[in-house]
């Protein structure tokens, strides 16, 4: 075997060394004996015929061909049956109050965010916050001097506030 690794001037010694090293290929297996008819046999391939697809209302998404799956057709038929049963309207009536409450909360949050942004913009303008405070103070002093100094005017203001509160609460 050492001769196979050493360089040889002629190829005969190399082929002799290789034949000694490599084993002979095993003989091909003989054909299996036929199985008796009373023993069960396993087929190597199984052919299952495709079921014909039921006609469905055409949709924009491509449906699989008649030989493939059929899951899409099943899903579409179940959704159509659910819509036809009227359960969608019943569920909408059930969820109407929570959905309107959620929409109201979202609208309130949106209004508060816009109001906060507007106040931030007004606050960033120089001298404007101080001028608005001064205008508010002048309006309160003017209201107090014209409506709260005399007792008859005070009584009218208090009665007007009580009437507004009672109408707000729903009592006349």
DSSP file (Angstrom, degrees, kcal/mol; ACC not computed):
  #  RESIDUE AA STRUCTURE BP1 BP2  ACC     N-H-->O    O-->H-N    N-H-->O    O-->H-N    TCO  KAPPA ALPHA  PHI   PSI    X-CA   Y-CA   Z-CA
    1    1 A X    >>        0   0    0      0, 0.0     3,-0.9     0, 0.0     4,-0.7   0.000 360.0 360.0 360.0 -28.6    0.0    0.0    0.0
    2    2 A X  H 3>  +     0   0    0      1,-0.2     4,-1.3     2,-0.2     3,-0.5   0.790 360.0  65.1 -65.1 -26.9    2.9    2.3    0.5
    3    3 A X  H 34 S+     0   0    0      1,-0.2    -1,-0.2     2,-0.2    14,-0.1   0.802  93.6  59.8 -65.5 -28.4    3.7    1.8   -3.2
    4    4 A X  H <4 S+     0   0    0     -3,-0.9    -1,-0.2     1,-0.2    -2,-0.2   0.822 106.1  46.9 -70.9 -29.9    0.4    3.5   -4.1
    5    5 A X  H  < S+     0   0    0     -4,-0.7    -1,-0.2    -3,-0.5    -2,-0.2   0.794  98.3  82.8 -81.1 -28.0    1.5    6.7   -2.4
    6    6 A X  S  < S-     0   0    0     -4,-1.3     2,-0.2     1,-0.1     0, 0.0  -0.489  92.7-103.2 -78.1 145.3    5.0    6.8   -3.9
    7    7 A X        -     0   0    0     -2,-0.2     2,-0.4     2,-0.0    -1,-0.1  -0.469  39.9-160.9 -68.5 135.8    5.4    8.2   -7.4
    8    8 A X        -     0   0    0     -2,-0.2    -1,-0.0    -4,-0.1     6,-0.0  -0.920  21.6-138.6-120.5 145.0    5.7    5.5  -10.0
    9    9 A X  S    S+     0   0    0     -2,-0.4     2,-0.3     2,-0.0    -1,-0.1   0.843  89.6  41.6 -72.5 -31.0    7.1    5.8  -13.5
   10   10 A X  S  > S-     0   0    0      1,-0.1     4,-0.6    -3,-0.1     3,-0.4  -0.859  76.8-131.1-118.4 156.5    4.5    3.6  -15.1
   11   11 A X  H  > S+     0   0    0     -2,-0.3     4,-2.1     1,-0.2     5,-0.2   0.572  92.6  79.1 -79.6 -11.3    0.7    3.4  -14.5
   12   12 A X  H  > S+     0   0    0      1,-0.2     4,-2.1     2,-0.2    -1,-0.2   0.920  93.4  47.9 -67.4 -42.9    0.6   -0.4  -14.1
   13   13 A X  H  > S+     0   0    0     -3,-0.4     4,-2.1     1,-0.2    -1,-0.2   0.871 111.0  52.9 -65.5 -34.3    1.8   -0.4  -10.5
   14   14 A X  H  X S+     0   0    0     -4,-0.6     4,-2.2     2,-0.2    -1,-0.2   0.923 109.1  47.2 -67.4 -44.6   -0.6    2.3   -9.6
   15   15 A X  H  X S+     0   0    0     -4,-2.1     4,-2.0     1,-0.2    -1,-0.2   0.867 111.3  52.2 -66.6 -35.1   -3.6    0.5  -11.0
   16   16 A X  H  X S+     0   0    0     -4,-2.1     4,-1.5     2,-0.2    -1,-0.2   0.912 110.5  48.2 -65.8 -40.9   -2.5   -2.7   -9.2
   17   17 A X  H  X S+     0   0    0     -4,-2.1     4,-1.6     1,-0.2    -2,-0.2   0.894 111.3  50.4 -66.9 -38.5   -2.2   -0.8   -5.9
   18   18 A X  H  X S+     0   0    0     -4,-2.2     4,-2.6     1,-0.2    -1,-0.2   0.877 107.7  52.3 -68.6 -36.7   -5.7    0.8   -6.4
   19   19 A X  H  < S+     0   0    0     -4,-2.0    -1,-0.2     1,-0.2    -2,-0.2   0.832 108.6  51.4 -69.1 -29.9   -7.4   -2.5   -7.1
   20   20 A X  H  < S+     0   0    0     -4,-1.5    -1,-0.2    -5,-0.2    -2,-0.2   0.863 114.7  43.1 -71.3 -34.4   -5.9   -3.9   -3.9
   21   21 A X  H  < S+     0   0    0     -4,-1.6     2,-0.4    -5,-0.1    -2,-0.2   0.927 103.6  67.9 -79.2 -46.1   -7.2   -0.9   -1.8
   22   22 A X  S  < S-     0   0    0     -4,-2.6     2,-0.1    -5,-0.1     3,-0.1  -0.592  81.2-132.5 -81.6 129.9  -10.7   -0.6   -3.3
   23   23 A X        -     0   0    0     -2,-0.4     2,-0.1     1,-0.1    -2,-0.1  -0.371  31.2 -95.2 -74.6 160.0  -13.1   -3.4   -2.5
   24   24 A X        -     0   0    0      1,-0.1    -1,-0.1    -2,-0.1     2,-0.1  -0.464  45.1-100.7 -74.5 147.7  -15.1   -4.9   -5.2
   25   25 A X        -     0   0    0     -2,-0.1    -1,-0.1     1,-0.1     3,-0.1  -0.411  43.1-105.4 -68.0 141.8  -18.6   -3.5   -5.7
   26   26 A X        -     0   0    0      1,-0.1    -1,-0.1    -2,-0.1     2,-0.1  -0.306  40.5 -97.4 -66.7 153.8  -21.3   -5.7   -4.2
   27   27 A X        -     0   0    0      1,-0.1    -1,-0.1    -3,-0.1     3,-0.1  -0.422  48.6 -94.6 -69.7 145.5  -23.4   -7.7   -6.6
   28   28 A X        -     0   0    0      1,-0.1    -1,-0.1    -2,-0.1     2,-0.0  -0.295  47.9 -98.7 -62.4 146.5  -26.7   -6.1   -7.5
   29   29 A X        -     0   0    0      1,-0.1    -1,-0.1    -3,-0.1     2,-0.1  -0.322  38.8-114.2 -67.0 146.4  -29.6   -7.3   -5.4
   30   30 A X        -     0   0    0      1,-0.1    -1,-0.1    -3,-0.1     3,-0.1  -0.432  41.9 -85.0 -77.4 156.2  -31.8   -9.9   -6.9
   31   31 A X        -     0   0    0     -2,-0.1    -1,-0.1     1,-0.1     3,-0.1  -0.339  53.8-105.6 -58.8 137.5  -35.4   -9.1   -7.7
   32   32 A X        -     0   0    0      1,-0.1     2,-0.1    -3,-0.1    -1,-0.1  -0.287  38.3-100.8 -65.8 152.8  -37.6   -9.5   -4.7
   33   33 A X        -     0   0    0      1,-0.1    -1,-0.1    -3,-0.1    -3,-0.0  -0.468  46.2 -95.6 -72.7 144.9  -39.8  -12.5   -4.7
   34   34 A X        -     0   0    0     -2,-0.1     2,-0.3     1,-0.1    -1,-0.1  -0.325  38.9-119.5 -62.9 142.4  -43.4  -11.9   -5.6
   35   35 A X        -     0   0    0      1,-0.1    -1,-0.1    -3,-0.1     6,-0.0  -0.629  31.5-107.9 -83.1 136.9  -45.7  -11.3   -2.7
   36   36 A X    >   -     0   0    0     -2,-0.3     3,-1.1     1,-0.1    -1,-0.1  -0.271  26.1-116.7 -62.9 155.5  -48.6  -13.8   -2.4
   37   37 A X  T 3  S+     0   0    0      1,-0.2    -1,-0.1    -3,-0.1     4,-0.1   0.737 108.8  62.8 -67.9 -24.6  -52.0  -12.5   -3.2
   38   38 A X  T 3  S+     0   0    0      2,-0.1     2,-0.3     0, 0.0    -1,-0.2   0.663  87.8  82.6 -79.2 -14.2  -53.5  -13.0    0.3
   39   39 A X  S <  S-     0   0    0     -3,-1.1     2,-0.1     1,-0.1    -4,-0.0  -0.705  89.0-110.3 -88.4 140.8  -51.0  -10.5    1.9
   40   40 A X        -     0   0    0     -2,-0.3     2,-0.3     1,-0.0    -2,-0.1  -0.398  31.2-150.1 -71.0 146.9  -51.9   -6.7    1.8
   41   41 A X        -     0   0    0     -4,-0.1     2,-0.5    -2,-0.1    -1,-0.0  -0.857   6.6-134.3-116.0 152.0  -49.7   -4.5   -0.4
   42   42 A X        -     0   0    0     -2,-0.3     2,-0.2     2,-0.0     3,-0.0  -0.920  20.0-135.9-106.8 126.7  -48.9   -0.9    0.0
   43   43 A X        -     0   0    0     -2,-0.5     3,-0.1     1,-0.1     0, 0.0  -0.549   4.8-141.2 -80.2 146.7  -49.1    1.3   -3.1
   44   44 A X  S    S+     0   0    0     -2,-0.2     2,-0.4     1,-0.2    -1,-0.1   0.806  86.2  29.4 -79.3 -28.9  -46.3    3.7   -3.8
   45   45 A X        -     0   0    0      2,-0.0     2,-0.5    -3,-0.0    -1,-0.2  -0.975  67.0-155.7-131.4 147.1  -48.7    6.5   -5.0
   46   46 A X        -     0   0    0     -2,-0.4     2,-0.6    -3,-0.1     0, 0.0  -0.982   6.7-155.1-121.6 131.0  -52.3    7.3   -4.2
   47   47 A X        -     0   0    0     -2,-0.5     2,-0.5     2,-0.0    -2,-0.0  -0.929   9.0-172.8-108.5 123.3  -54.5    9.2   -6.6
   48   48 A X        -     0   0    0     -2,-0.6     2,-0.1     0, 0.0    -2,-0.0  -0.967  24.1-128.0-114.2 123.1  -57.4   11.1   -5.1
   49   49 A X        -     0   0    0     -2,-0.5     2,-0.2     1,-0.1    -2,-0.0  -0.431  28.4-109.8 -71.1 145.1  -59.9   12.6   -7.5
   50   50 A X        -     0   0    0     -2,-0.1     2,-0.3     1,-0.1    17,-0.1  -0.479  27.7-123.7 -73.7 141.6  -60.6   16.3   -7.1
   51   51 A X        -     0   0    0     -2,-0.2     2,-0.1    15,-0.1    -1,-0.1  -0.647  32.7-104.6 -83.1 142.8  -64.1   17.2   -5.8
   52   52 A X        -     0   0    0     -2,-0.3     2,-0.2     1,-0.1    -1,-0.1  -0.459  37.7-118.4 -68.7 138.2  -66.0   19.6   -8.1
   53   53 A X        -     0   0    0     -2,-0.1     2,-0.2     1,-0.1    -1,-0.1  -0.511  23.1-119.6 -77.6 142.0  -66.1   23.1   -6.6
   54   54 A X        -     0   0    0     -2,-0.2     2,-0.2     1,-0.1    -1,-0.1  -0.576  37.7 -99.1 -78.1 144.1  -69.5   24.6   -5.7
   55   55 A X        -     0   0    0     -2,-0.2     2,-0.3     3,-0.0    -1,-0.1  -0.445  46.9-174.0 -68.0 135.3  -70.3   27.8   -7.6
   56   56 A X        -     0   0    0     -2,-0.2     2,-0.1    -3,-0.0     3,-0.1  -0.909  36.1 -89.5-128.1 152.7  -69.6   30.9   -5.5
   57   57 A X        -     0   0    0     -2,-0.3    19,-0.0     1,-0.1     0, 0.0  -0.428  57.6-103.1 -60.3 131.9  -70.3   34.6   -6.2
   58   58 A X        -     0   0    0     -2,-0.1     2,-0.3     2,-0.0    -1,-0.1  -0.299  41.4-166.3 -62.4 141.0  -67.2   36.0   -7.9
   59   59 A X        -     0   0    0      2,-0.3     4,-0.2    -3,-0.1    -1,-0.0  -0.786  32.4-111.4-121.7 167.6  -64.8   38.0   -5.8
   60   60 A X  S    S+     0   0    0     -2,-0.3     2,-0.3     2,-0.1    -2,-0.0   0.767  96.7  78.6 -73.6 -24.8  -62.0   40.3   -6.7
   61   61 A X  S    S-     0   0    0      1,-0.1    -2,-0.3     0, 0.0     2,-0.2  -0.653  96.5-103.2 -84.9 140.5  -59.3   38.0   -5.3
   62   62 A X        -     0   0    0     -2,-0.3     2,-0.2    -4,-0.1    -1,-0.1  -0.430  33.9-142.4 -65.4 128.6  -58.4   35.1   -7.5
   63   63 A X        -     0   0    0     -2,-0.2     3,-0.1    -4,-0.2    -1,-0.1  -0.619  27.0 -99.5 -86.5 151.1  -60.0   31.9   -6.2
   64   64 A X        -     0   0    0     -2,-0.2    -1,-0.1     1,-0.1     9,-0.0  -0.278  45.6 -94.2 -67.5 157.9  -57.9   28.7   -6.5
   65   65 A X    >   -     0   0    0      1,-0.1     3,-1.5    -3,-0.1    -1,-0.1  -0.158  42.1 -96.7 -67.5 169.3  -58.6   26.3   -9.3
   66   66 A X  T 3  S+     0   0    0      1,-0.3   -15,-0.1    -3,-0.1    -1,-0.1   0.773 123.0  52.8 -62.0 -27.3  -61.0   23.4   -8.9
   67   67 A X  T 3  S+     0   0    0    -17,-0.1     2,-0.4   -15,-0.0    -1,-0.3   0.616  95.7  83.5 -85.1 -11.6  -58.2   21.0   -8.1
   68   68 A X  S <  S-     0   0    0     -3,-1.5    -4,-0.1   -18,-0.1     0, 0.0  -0.757 101.3 -66.5-100.0 140.8  -56.6   23.0   -5.4
   69   69 A X        -     0   0    0     -2,-0.4    -3,-0.0     1,-0.2     0, 0.0   0.135  43.8-143.7  32.9 -93.7  -57.6   23.1   -1.7
   70   70 A X     >  +     0   0    0    -17,-0.0     4,-1.9    -5,-0.0    -1,-0.2   0.406  62.4 121.3 110.2   3.9  -61.0   24.7   -1.5
   71   71 A X  H  > S+     0   0    0      2,-0.2     4,-2.5     1,-0.2     5,-0.2   0.883  73.5  53.4 -66.2 -37.9  -60.4   26.6    1.7
   72   72 A X  H  > S+     0   0    0      1,-0.2     4,-2.7     2,-0.2     5,-0.2   0.927 108.6  48.9 -64.1 -44.6  -61.2   30.0    0.1
   73   73 A X  H  > S+     0   0    0      1,-0.2     4,-2.3     2,-0.2    -1,-0.2   0.899 111.7  49.9 -61.0 -40.5  -64.5   28.7   -1.3
   74   74 A X  H  X S+     0   0    0     -4,-1.9     4,-2.1     2,-0.2    -2,-0.2   0.918 111.8  47.8 -63.8 -44.0  -65.4   27.4    2.2
   75   75 A X  H  X S+     0   0    0     -4,-2.5     4,-2.3     2,-0.2    -2,-0.2   0.925 112.1  48.9 -63.7 -45.8  -64.5   30.7    3.8
   76   76 A X  H  X S+     0   0    0     -4,-2.7     4,-2.4     1,-0.2    -1,-0.2   0.909 111.4  49.6 -62.5 -42.2  -66.4   32.8    1.3
   77   77 A X  H  X S+     0   0    0     -4,-2.3     4,-2.2    -5,-0.2    -1,-0.2   0.888 111.1  49.4 -66.4 -37.7  -69.5   30.6    1.7
   78   78 A X  H  X S+     0   0    0     -4,-2.1     4,-2.2     2,-0.2    -2,-0.2   0.902 111.5  48.8 -67.5 -40.1  -69.4   30.8    5.5
   79   79 A X  H  X S+     0   0    0     -4,-2.3     4,-2.4     2,-0.2    -2,-0.2   0.910 111.9  49.2 -65.5 -41.6  -69.1   34.6    5.4
   80   80 A X  H  X S+     0   0    0     -4,-2.4     4,-2.2     1,-0.2    -2,-0.2   0.900 111.1  49.4 -64.5 -39.9  -72.0   34.9    3.0
   81   81 A X  H  X S+     0   0    0     -4,-2.2     4,-1.3     2,-0.2    -1,-0.2   0.890 110.9  50.5 -65.4 -38.4  -74.1   32.7    5.1
   82   82 A X  H  <>S+     0   0    0     -4,-2.2     5,-0.8     1,-0.2     4,-0.5   0.904 111.6  47.3 -66.2 -41.5  -73.2   34.8    8.2
   83   83 A X  H ><5S+     0   0    0     -4,-2.4     3,-0.8     1,-0.2    -1,-0.2   0.878 112.0  50.6 -67.0 -37.2  -74.1   38.0    6.5
   84   84 A X  H 3<5S+     0   0    0     -4,-2.2    -1,-0.2     1,-0.2    -2,-0.2   0.757  98.5  67.3 -71.9 -24.4  -77.4   36.5    5.2
   85   85 A X  T 3<5S-     0   0    0     -4,-1.3    -1,-0.2    -5,-0.1    -2,-0.2   0.673 103.9-125.0 -73.4 -15.8  -78.4   35.3    8.7
   86   86 A X  T <>5S+     0   0    0     -3,-0.8     4,-1.3    -4,-0.5     3,-0.2   0.552  74.0 125.0  85.6   7.8  -78.8   38.9   10.0
   87   87 A X  H  >< +     0   0    0     -5,-0.8     4,-2.5     1,-0.2     5,-0.2   0.770  64.9  64.9 -71.5 -23.8  -76.4   38.5   12.9
   88   88 A X  H  > S+     0   0    0     -6,-0.4     4,-2.0     2,-0.2    -1,-0.2   0.924 102.7  46.5 -64.6 -43.6  -74.4   41.4   11.8
   89   89 A X  H  > S+     0   0    0      2,-0.2     4,-2.2     1,-0.2    -1,-0.2   0.897 112.4  51.1 -65.3 -39.2  -77.3   43.8   12.4
   90   90 A X  H  X S+     0   0    0     -4,-1.3     4,-1.9     1,-0.2    -2,-0.2   0.915 111.1  47.3 -64.6 -42.6  -77.9   42.3   15.8
   91   91 A X  H  X S+     0   0    0     -4,-2.5     4,-2.2     1,-0.2    -1,-0.2   0.853 109.9  54.0 -68.1 -33.2  -74.3   42.6   16.8
   92   92 A X  H  X S+     0   0    0     -4,-2.0     4,-0.7     2,-0.2    -2,-0.2   0.917 108.3  49.0 -66.3 -41.8  -74.3   46.2   15.6
   93   93 A X  H  < S+     0   0    0     -4,-2.2     4,-0.4     1,-0.2     3,-0.4   0.878 112.5  49.1 -63.8 -36.6  -77.3   47.0   17.8
   94   94 A X  H  < S+     0   0    0     -4,-1.9     4,-0.4     1,-0.2     3,-0.3   0.894 117.4  39.5 -68.2 -40.1  -75.5   45.4   20.8
   95   95 A X  H  X S+     0   0    0     -4,-2.2     4,-2.2     1,-0.2     5,-0.2   0.405  89.9  95.2 -91.8   2.3  -72.2   47.3   20.2
   96   96 A X  H  X S+     0   0    0     -4,-0.7     4,-2.4    -3,-0.4     5,-0.2   0.928  84.2  46.5 -62.9 -46.9  -73.8   50.6   19.3
   97   97 A X  H  > S+     0   0    0     -4,-0.4     4,-2.2    -3,-0.3     5,-0.2   0.941 114.8  44.8 -64.6 -49.0  -73.7   52.1   22.8
   98   98 A X  H  > S+     0   0    0     -4,-0.4     4,-2.4     1,-0.2    -1,-0.2   0.884 114.1  51.2 -63.4 -34.4  -70.1   51.2   23.6
   99   99 A X  H  X S+     0   0    0     -4,-2.2     4,-2.5     2,-0.2    -1,-0.2   0.905 110.4  47.7 -68.6 -39.6  -69.0   52.3   20.1
  100  100 A X  H  X S+     0   0    0     -4,-2.4     4,-2.4    -5,-0.2    -1,-0.2   0.883 112.1  50.8 -68.3 -35.4  -70.7   55.7   20.5
  101  101 A X  H  X S+     0   0    0     -4,-2.2     4,-2.3     2,-0.2    -2,-0.2   0.920 111.5  47.5 -64.5 -43.4  -69.1   56.1   23.9
  102  102 A X  H  X S+     0   0    0     -4,-2.4     4,-2.2     2,-0.2    -2,-0.2   0.901 111.7  50.1 -64.1 -41.1  -65.7   55.2   22.5
  103  103 A X  H  X S+     0   0    0     -4,-2.5     4,-2.4     1,-0.2    -2,-0.2   0.900 110.3  51.0 -64.5 -40.0  -66.2   57.7   19.6
  104  104 A X  H  X S+     0   0    0     -4,-2.4     4,-2.6     2,-0.2    -2,-0.2   0.905 110.1  49.2 -63.2 -41.7  -67.2   60.4   22.1
  105  105 A X  H  X S+     0   0    0     -4,-2.3     4,-2.4     2,-0.2    -2,-0.2   0.900 111.5  49.0 -64.3 -40.1  -64.1   59.8   24.2
  106  106 A X  H  X S+     0   0    0     -4,-2.2     4,-2.2     2,-0.2    -2,-0.2   0.914 112.0  48.7 -65.6 -41.6  -61.9   60.0   21.1
  107  107 A X  H  X S+     0   0    0     -4,-2.4     4,-2.5     2,-0.2    -2,-0.2   0.909 111.5  49.9 -64.1 -41.9  -63.6   63.2   20.0
  108  108 A X  H  X S+     0   0    0     -4,-2.6     4,-2.6     1,-0.2    -2,-0.2   0.917 110.9  49.5 -62.0 -43.5  -63.1   64.7   23.5
  109  109 A X  H  X S+     0   0    0     -4,-2.4     4,-2.2     1,-0.2    -1,-0.2   0.899 111.0  49.9 -62.0 -40.6  -59.5   63.8   23.5
  110  110 A X  H  X S+     0   0    0     -4,-2.2     4,-2.2     2,-0.2    -2,-0.2   0.919 111.1  48.4 -64.5 -44.0  -59.0   65.3   20.1
  111  111 A X  H  X S+     0   0    0     -4,-2.5     4,-2.7     1,-0.2    -2,-0.2   0.915 111.8  49.7 -63.7 -42.6  -60.7   68.6   21.1
  112  112 A X  H  X S+     0   0    0     -4,-2.6     4,-2.5     1,-0.2    -1,-0.2   0.890 110.2  50.5 -64.5 -38.1  -58.6   68.8   24.3
  113  113 A X  H  X S+     0   0    0     -4,-2.2     4,-2.1     2,-0.2    -1,-0.2   0.916 112.5  46.3 -65.4 -41.3  -55.4   68.2   22.3
  114  114 A X  H  X S+     0   0    0     -4,-2.2     4,-2.4     2,-0.2    -2,-0.2   0.913 113.0  49.9 -66.6 -41.6  -56.3   70.9   19.8
  115  115 A X  H  X S+     0   0    0     -4,-2.7     4,-2.4     1,-0.2    -2,-0.2   0.911 111.1  49.2 -62.8 -42.5  -57.2   73.3   22.7
  116  116 A X  H  X S+     0   0    0     -4,-2.5     4,-2.1     1,-0.2    -1,-0.2   0.890 110.9  49.8 -63.5 -39.7  -54.0   72.6   24.5
  117  117 A X  H  X S+     0   0    0     -4,-2.1     4,-2.0     2,-0.2    -2,-0.2   0.891 110.1  51.0 -66.8 -38.5  -52.0   73.2   21.3
  118  118 A X  H  X S+     0   0    0     -4,-2.4     4,-2.4     2,-0.2    -2,-0.2   0.919 110.6  48.2 -65.0 -43.0  -53.8   76.5   20.7
  119  119 A X  H  X S+     0   0    0     -4,-2.4     4,-2.4     1,-0.2    -1,-0.2   0.878 109.8  52.9 -64.2 -36.6  -53.1   77.7   24.3
  120  120 A X  H  X S+     0   0    0     -4,-2.1     4,-1.2     2,-0.2    -1,-0.2   0.893 109.7  48.5 -65.6 -38.2  -49.4   76.7   23.8
  121  121 A X  H  X S+     0   0    0     -4,-2.0     4,-0.6     2,-0.2     3,-0.3   0.927 113.0  47.3 -66.5 -44.1  -49.2   78.8   20.6
  122  122 A X  H >< S+     0   0    0     -4,-2.4     3,-0.8     1,-0.2     7,-0.2   0.869 110.1  53.5 -65.2 -34.9  -50.9   81.8   22.3
  123  123 A X  H 3< S+     0   0    0     -4,-2.4    -1,-0.2     1,-0.2    -2,-0.2   0.777 102.4  58.6 -69.7 -25.6  -48.5   81.4   25.3
  124  124 A X  H 3< S+     0   0    0     -4,-1.2     2,-0.4    -3,-0.3    -1,-0.2   0.654  84.1  94.3 -80.6 -13.2  -45.5   81.5   23.0
  125  125 A X  S XX S-     0   0    0     -3,-0.8     3,-0.9    -4,-0.6     4,-0.6  -0.667  87.0-113.1 -79.2 127.5  -46.4   85.0   21.7
  126  126 A X  T 34 S+     0   0    0     -2,-0.4    -2,-0.1     1,-0.2    -1,-0.1  -0.330  91.0   1.0 -64.2 141.3  -44.6   87.7   23.6
  127  127 A X  T 3> S+     0   0    0     -4,-0.1     4,-1.9     1,-0.1    -1,-0.2   0.176 102.4 103.5  70.7 -14.9  -46.8   90.0   25.8
  128  128 A X  H <> S+     0   0    0     -3,-0.9     4,-2.4     1,-0.2     5,-0.2   0.915  75.4  51.5 -68.6 -43.2  -50.0   88.2   24.8
  129  129 A X  H  X S+     0   0    0     -4,-0.6     4,-2.0    -7,-0.2    -1,-0.2   0.919 112.2  47.4 -60.3 -41.1  -50.5   86.2   28.1
  130  130 A X  H  > S+     0   0    0      1,-0.2     4,-2.1     2,-0.2    -1,-0.2   0.898 112.0  49.7 -65.3 -40.5  -50.1   89.4   30.2
  131  131 A X  H  X S+     0   0    0     -4,-1.9     4,-2.3     2,-0.2    -1,-0.2   0.879 110.1  50.8 -66.6 -37.2  -52.5   91.4   28.0
  132  132 A X  H  X S+     0   0    0     -4,-2.4     4,-2.1     2,-0.2    -1,-0.2   0.881 109.4  50.9 -68.0 -37.4  -55.1   88.6   28.2
  133  133 A X  H  X S+     0   0    0     -4,-2.0     4,-2.3    -5,-0.2    -2,-0.2   0.917 110.7  49.2 -63.0 -42.9  -54.9   88.5   32.0
  134  134 A X  H  X S+     0   0    0     -4,-2.1     4,-2.3     1,-0.2    -2,-0.2   0.904 109.9  50.8 -63.3 -42.4  -55.4   92.3   32.1
  135  135 A X  H  X S+     0   0    0     -4,-2.3     4,-1.9     1,-0.2    -1,-0.2   0.892 111.0  49.2 -63.7 -39.2  -58.4   92.1   29.8
  136  136 A X  H  X S+     0   0    0     -4,-2.1     4,-2.1     2,-0.2    -2,-0.2   0.902 110.5  49.9 -65.9 -42.0  -59.9   89.4   32.0
  137  137 A X  H  X S+     0   0    0     -4,-2.3     4,-2.2     1,-0.2    -2,-0.2   0.899 110.3  50.1 -64.0 -41.4  -59.3   91.5   35.2
  138  138 A X  H  X S+     0   0    0     -4,-2.3     4,-2.3     1,-0.2    -1,-0.2   0.898 110.1  51.1 -63.6 -40.5  -60.9   94.5   33.6
  139  139 A X  H  X S+     0   0    0     -4,-1.9     4,-2.2     2,-0.2    -2,-0.2   0.893 110.9  47.9 -65.8 -39.8  -64.0   92.4   32.6
  140  140 A X  H  X S+     0   0    0     -4,-2.1     4,-2.5     2,-0.2    -2,-0.2   0.909 112.9  47.9 -67.5 -42.3  -64.5   91.1   36.1
  141  141 A X  H  X S+     0   0    0     -4,-2.2     4,-2.4     2,-0.2    -2,-0.2   0.906 112.4  49.2 -64.8 -41.7  -64.2   94.5   37.7
  142  142 A X  H  X S+     0   0    0     -4,-2.3     4,-2.0     2,-0.2     5,-0.2   0.915 112.2  48.0 -65.1 -42.4  -66.6   96.0   35.2
  143  143 A X  H  X S+     0   0    0     -4,-2.2     4,-2.4     1,-0.2     5,-0.4   0.920 113.0  48.8 -62.8 -43.7  -69.1   93.2   35.9
  144  144 A X  H  X S+     0   0    0     -4,-2.5     4,-1.6     1,-0.2     5,-0.4   0.889 112.0  48.0 -63.7 -40.4  -68.8   93.6   39.6
  145  145 A X  H  < S+     0   0    0     -4,-2.4     4,-0.3     1,-0.2    -1,-0.2   0.863 119.4  37.5 -70.5 -35.7  -69.2   97.4   39.5
  146  146 A X  H  < S+     0   0    0     -4,-2.0    -2,-0.2    -5,-0.2    -1,-0.2   0.801 131.4  22.2 -88.0 -28.1  -72.3   97.3   37.3
  147  147 A X  H  < S+     0   0    0     -4,-2.4    10,-0.3    -5,-0.2    -3,-0.2   0.609 122.4  43.5-117.6 -14.4  -74.1   94.2   38.7
  148  148 A X  S  < S+     0   0    0     -4,-1.6    -3,-0.2    -5,-0.4    -4,-0.1   0.472  92.2  75.5-115.5  -2.2  -72.9   93.5   42.2
  149  149 A X  S    S+     0   0    0     -5,-0.4     2,-0.2    -4,-0.3    -3,-0.1   0.954  90.8  55.1 -77.1 -50.1  -72.8   96.9   44.0
  150  150 A X  S  > S-     0   0    0     -5,-0.2     4,-2.1    -4,-0.1     5,-0.1  -0.591  81.1-131.3 -86.9 147.4  -76.6   97.3   44.5
  151  151 A X  H  > S+     0   0    0     -2,-0.2     4,-2.4     1,-0.2     5,-0.1   0.840 106.0  53.7 -67.4 -34.2  -78.6   94.7   46.3
  152  152 A X  H  > S+     0   0    0      2,-0.2     4,-1.9     1,-0.2    -1,-0.2   0.902 110.6  46.7 -67.2 -39.6  -81.4   94.6   43.7
  153  153 A X  H  > S+     0   0    0      2,-0.2     4,-2.2     1,-0.2    -2,-0.2   0.890 111.7  51.3 -67.7 -38.8  -78.8   93.9   40.9
  154  154 A X  H  X S+     0   0    0     -4,-2.1     4,-2.7     1,-0.2     5,-0.2   0.924 108.6  51.7 -61.9 -43.3  -77.2   91.3   43.1
  155  155 A X  H  X S+     0   0    0     -4,-2.4     4,-2.7     1,-0.2     5,-0.2   0.895 109.3  50.2 -61.9 -39.9  -80.6   89.6   43.6
  156  156 A X  H  X S+     0   0    0     -4,-1.9     4,-2.3     2,-0.2    -1,-0.2   0.903 111.4  48.2 -63.9 -41.6  -81.2   89.6   39.9
  157  157 A X  H  X S+     0   0    0     -4,-2.2     4,-2.1   -10,-0.3    -2,-0.2   0.928 114.2  46.0 -64.9 -44.8  -77.8   88.0   39.2
  158  158 A X  H  X S+     0   0    0     -4,-2.7     4,-2.3     2,-0.2    -2,-0.2   0.910 113.5  48.7 -66.5 -42.5  -78.3   85.3   41.9
  159  159 A X  H  X S+     0   0    0     -4,-2.7     4,-2.5    -5,-0.2    -1,-0.2   0.897 110.8  51.3 -63.6 -39.9  -81.8   84.5   40.7
  160  160 A X  H  X S+     0   0    0     -4,-2.3     4,-2.2    -5,-0.2    -1,-0.2   0.898 110.4  48.9 -62.9 -40.0  -80.6   84.3   37.1
  161  161 A X  H  X S+     0   0    0     -4,-2.1     4,-2.2     2,-0.2    -2,-0.2   0.903 111.5  49.3 -66.5 -40.1  -77.9   81.9   38.2
  162  162 A X  H  X S+     0   0    0     -4,-2.3     4,-2.6     2,-0.2    -2,-0.2   0.916 111.2  49.7 -63.7 -42.5  -80.4   79.7   40.1
  163  163 A X  H  X S+     0   0    0     -4,-2.5     4,-2.3     1,-0.2     5,-0.2   0.918 111.3  48.4 -64.0 -43.1  -82.7   79.6   37.2
  164  164 A X  H  X S+     0   0    0     -4,-2.2     4,-1.9     2,-0.2    -1,-0.2   0.902 112.0  49.8 -62.7 -40.5  -79.9   78.6   34.8
  165  165 A X  H  X S+     0   0    0     -4,-2.2     4,-2.2     2,-0.2    -2,-0.2   0.912 111.5  48.0 -65.5 -42.7  -78.8   75.8   37.3
  166  166 A X  H  X>S+     0   0    0     -4,-2.6     5,-2.5     1,-0.2     4,-0.9   0.892 112.5  48.1 -67.6 -38.3  -82.3   74.5   37.6
  167  167 A X  H  <5S+     0   0    0     -4,-2.3    -1,-0.2     3,-0.2    -2,-0.2   0.842 110.9  52.6 -69.3 -31.6  -82.9   74.4   33.8
  168  168 A X  H  <5S+     0   0    0     -4,-1.9    -2,-0.2    -5,-0.2    -1,-0.2   0.907 110.8  46.2 -67.8 -40.5  -79.5   72.7   33.4
  169  169 A X  H  <5S-     0   0    0     -4,-2.2    -1,-0.2     2,-0.2    -2,-0.2   0.621 119.8-110.6 -77.6 -12.9  -80.5   70.0   36.0
  170  170 A X  T  <5S+     0   0    0     -4,-0.9     2,-0.5     1,-0.3    -3,-0.2   0.585  79.3 120.3  95.8  11.3  -83.9   69.6   34.3
  171  171 A X      <       0   0    0     -5,-2.5    -1,-0.3    -6,-0.2    -2,-0.2  -0.930 360.0 360.0-110.1 131.5  -86.1   71.0   37.0
  172  172 A X              0   0    0     -2,-0.5    -5,-0.1    -3,-0.1    -1,-0.1   0.448 360.0 360.0 -99.1 360.0  -88.2   74.1   36.2
